[in-house]
Amino acid sequence: MNWFKRWQQRRYEIAQGADEDLFRDNRQRYQRGFVLLAAGLLLGWTASKVQLAQTLHTVATITATLLATAGAFFLWWARKVDAFLRSPEKEGPPSIFRR
């Protein structure tokens, strides 16, 4: 039950505006990730539909792959940060080990 109380306390702190700057930065990270991923997918799709010279096709494919990979990385990072920000503070060691 102690975990549940700490979790409720963390939700209350978030509702009161705690760490709002960190949440705002993380929302921007999500937005960047979605934009990069969409740009990579759109460029890859366009490169597959339009006839380009071999060199341009290779450049477009590599660029699309890098954009999509960067977008996926930003989304993964934002998800990890969000989980960290929303998790309650860790419980300390048992009182027998405290000084």
N, C-alpha and C positions, 0 to 999 in steps of 0.2 A: 504493500500500500504506500510505502514511502516514495516509490518511483512515481506513482500516480499523483501524489501531492506535489512533487517537484515538477511534474509535467504540467499540472494545472497552474502552478505558480509561473512557469515560463510562458504559458499562453496568456496569462494575465499581464505579465510584463510586456509582451509583444503588443497586446491590445492597448496598453498605455503609451506605446511609442518607444520602447526601449530598442536600441540598435537600429533605429530607422534608417540611418545613413548606410549601414551595412546591407539592409534589405533593399534600399534604393540602388546601391551599386550592383547587387545581385540581379535585380530586375533588368538593369542595363546589360548585364552579362548574358542574360537569357535573350534579350532583344538582339544583341550582336550575334549570338549563336544562330538564332533563327534566320537572320538576314544573310549571314555567310553561308549557311546550309542551303537556303533557297537560291541564292546567287549561284552557288556551285552546281546545284541540280538543274537550274535553268540554263546555265552555260553548257553543261554536259548534254542536255536534251537538244539545245539549239545546234551544238556541234555535230550531233548525230543526225540531225535532219537536213542540215545545209551542206552542200558540196563545197568543201574547202580544199585548198592545196594541202598536200601531205604535211608540210611543215606547220602550216596554220592549224591543221586538225590536231597535230601532236601538241602544239602549244596550248590550244583551247582545252584539250583533254587533261593535260597536266594541271593547268590553272583551275579547271573545274574540280579536279580531285583534291587539290590543295585547299580550295575554298570550302568544299564539303567537309574535309577532314578538320579544318580549323573550326568550322561551325559545330561539328559534332563534339570537338574537344571543349568548346565554350559551353555547350549545353551540359556535357558531363560535369564540368567544373561547377557550373551554377547549381546543378542538382546536389552535388556534394556539399557545397557551401550552404544551401538551403536546409539540408538535413542537419548540418552542424548548428546553424542558427536556431532552428526550432527545437533541438533536443534540450532536455533539462540538464542542469549542471550535474556533474558526476557526484555521487555520494562519496564522502570521505571514508577512511578506514574505520573499522569498528573501534569503539571507545577503549577497548583493552589495549590497542596499539598506540593510542594517542598519549602524548606526554602532558 
